[in-house]
């Protein structure tokens, strides 16, 4: 009798496991897949507005473009509040599906927000959220952040995917700083380090999608914004210190060794014609030097490239004299860009975003311990010498002219 009762209990438990299946499974129709977040200030600056950019699965047709009879594959919902957690809770009350953040790709924060709010505090709840990936791309926008999720891209179905692809693979995009992930920013803020974040902005004077003059057959769509230049975030305030334009970002990337390419436009001093020197490899070293209380640096940069374009029709690109002239002109131009960048980050922004302090720490650890708490003020007064040596390694497809 006891054996039969035990057998029945075991069978009952087994049937419970078999019959329940995946008891905690959530169907895709029951969740809202959030792929982008935009953070803006309210009109009175007393609160923030978070826009959730989410996918509508019914509108995504295996990569094919949406037609007039299909649903748009994405939508946006904006909610205002005084804290991130409060806003996230409000979303749950206004949407029939539960928001899911496991596929979040992009967070765009407006310049007004990072001028008004401590970024460390603002991102605290996002960093703590169990679903939000730490490899989410972060960008700072000039103007309202949510506008970039309202623009239908030409090549992608979802604006957030388009922005993510534009902001990635920066190795060959010298006008952009390296991609900053949510986890990267968390580490830098924890170490009180100044850093750069990619800038996203409307181009050609366009202020919003409503200003678009449609000239394409895909009416209402268009890549009318650009990811170029950098926002500089100060390590002591975690707020926006200022911007680096495209050329200054070129210079920063060359100084810090974060990029291997670039285009340098040169004007031939004899004819006034254009020569384009295309950079393929950059090898830069920052060398600190300490004499007493004086800290200085030398930036040594060796650059290899090609003559990609040459409008000097009377010259022969294979002559040594012509090559030397191009190398000297490239040296002057690249050095000028680097000096402009150094002046900007040292004197105006007082933010060491190029890694000078890191090199000082490596070579003079004892000195670093003495200056680290006031490093960026000390950095702003340090002497920085720049030595640039460009080489022309080949001539592209250029033929000689007689």
Phi, psi and omega in degrees: 000315180295321179295320180294318180296317178298318179298320180295319180296315179299317179297321180296315179297318178300317180294326178298315180295318182291320187282333184284332181062217179275084187297334183258011181289138177246124180291149182298332179291347184260357182237157176252112185276106181273124180245351179207147173233137174238134182241121181233165172272150172286172183297325181267004177064012180269355182207174178244158177240123176251127177256124176265125182252113190231160183270140170253101187305326182296338182270350181266117185246067174058034176092348179285151181289148182287133177264176182294339181267353180261160175288148171296136186282005180208164176207167182229142174226128182250138179225139181257147178188180181256356176210157181295316181297318178301316181293317178300323178292322178297324179301321181298331184273344184251354179241139181286341179252148180285125178297136177235129188250010185293341181249022179297129183252323191219138168238122178250128181242130183287154179299327180296324179293313183283352170273340186250335187237145172292118186296326180298315179291319184297319184272000185303310182293326178293319178294329180278343185295128186292340184265339188282122181292143178282353177263018176291132179288138178246135176225154174248131183258147166271114186094189185296131183288323186293340181298330184287343175269359179263354185262117178287121181285160179282322189256336182250158176283323189245127179306320181298323179293321179297315180296318180300317181292323178295323185275352181264176177052054185278357182304325182249024178234082189295341180277004179236142173285167177303148177301133176255122176269161179304318179294322178299314181295322178301316180295318181293319179293323178296330179266007180056039181261139171287149183203169179250151174230143181300142179264135173238134185207154171293149182249165177057035175079002180288128181266329181201168179303336181286348179270001186290133168259110189284123178237002182254161178290335176274074186304136179086357180240165176155144178277081188262011177232169182219149172253104187199142183082184188215145168266136180256122180255125181284139183286340181268336181247342184058036179230169183290123177269329182163190185240152165249130177283185186299314181293321178294327176290322170310305183301317180297317180295322178292319180294316184273355179069030183263006181210156183239013185216179179157164179237129177241118179269126184241143174254121179297124187292337182274321186249343184078005182278163186270136170233134179248120178260117182261120182275133179244343181206134179231128177235105186242139175232134175258118184247113178277156177216133181237123175232105184064238178265003183266124178247127178223167182222150169237127176258116180250121185232121174254128187235135175241140180196189182231161170275105185274334182209138184215114180261005179274087189291342184269357183256160177251113185294347181268357179277140181301321181298321180292317179299316180298321179295320178294317181297320179293319179293320178295320178301314181297317183291312182295316179299320178298319179295317179296318180295322178297319179295314179301316180298321182293310184285332180280302191274320185270310185268336183049053183223117179276087180258007182255352177093022178295317179298324178298317180291324176296319179298321181291314186273326182231070184301324180293319178295318180301319180300329180282330189251351190299328182287341179231032192297315187291332174290319177293319179300323182296342181251358182286148175277131179234117175258142182239126175241122182239133177229098177275149175233138171263112185267330174204183191238023182060230179249021183293134174259161179277144178247142180254000000 
